[in-house]
Amino acid sequence: MSRTEEVLSLMNTLKDYLVEERTVLINHDGERLLELVNAKEETMNALAQYDESEIEIEQLTGITLEIKSLQETNVLLTEQSISFTEQLVSNIQKNATKKSTYSKKGTFDKTGQNAFIDQSL
C-alpha cells in the first residue's frame, strides 16, 4: 500500500468518525462523543506522522473537502448545544422559586435562598 493510500484510508476513517459524531451530537450521547473525540485525536496523530513529500496531495482533495464540511457541521451543532444548555440554565436560575416557609410566629416567610439551585458557598 502506498503512502497516499495509507493517508486516504486514515482520512476515510476520520470521515466515518465525523459522520458518527454528527449523529451523536444530535442524539446528545455525551459518553459516545468522548470516545469519538479520542478516536479522532488518535487518527489525527497518525496522519501527522506522514511527510507531505511522500503523498500525492491532489488525490486527497475530495475527501479533504468532505471532512471540512462535516467538521463545520459538527462545530455548529456543538455551539448550538452549548447555547441551548446555557439558555436552559439561565432560565432555570431566573425562574426558580424562592423558598417559602412559615416563621415561628406562623406567618408566611420568603427566604432569600433559591429553592432549586443553591448558590451559597
Secondary structure as the mmCIF struct_conf table of DSSP 4:
data_model
#
loop_
_struct_conf.conf_type_id
_struct_conf.id
_struct_conf.beg_label_comp_id
_struct_conf.beg_label_asym_id
_struct_conf.beg_label_seq_id
_struct_conf.end_label_comp_id
_struct_conf.end_label_asym_id
_struct_conf.end_label_seq_id
HELX_RH_AL_P HELX_RH_AL_P1 ARG A 3 ASN A 27
TURN_TY1_P TURN_TY1_P1 HIS A 28 HIS A 28
HELX_RH_AL_P HELX_RH_AL_P2 GLY A 30 ALA A 48
TURN_TY1_P TURN_TY1_P2 GLN A 49 GLN A 49
BEND BEND1 TYR A 50 TYR A 50
HELX_RH_3T_P HELX_RH_3T_P1 GLU A 52 GLU A 54
BEND BEND2 ILE A 55 ILE A 55
HELX_RH_3T_P HELX_RH_3T_P2 ILE A 57 LEU A 60
HELX_RH_AL_P HELX_RH_AL_P3 THR A 61 ASN A 95
HELX_LH_PP_P HELX_LH_PP_P1 ALA A 96 THR A 97
STRN STRN1 LYS A 98 TYR A 102
TURN_TY1_P TURN_TY1_P3 LYS A 104 LYS A 105
BEND BEND3 GLY A 106 GLY A 106
STRN STRN2 PHE A 108 ASN A 114
BEND BEND4 ALA A 115 ILE A 117
#
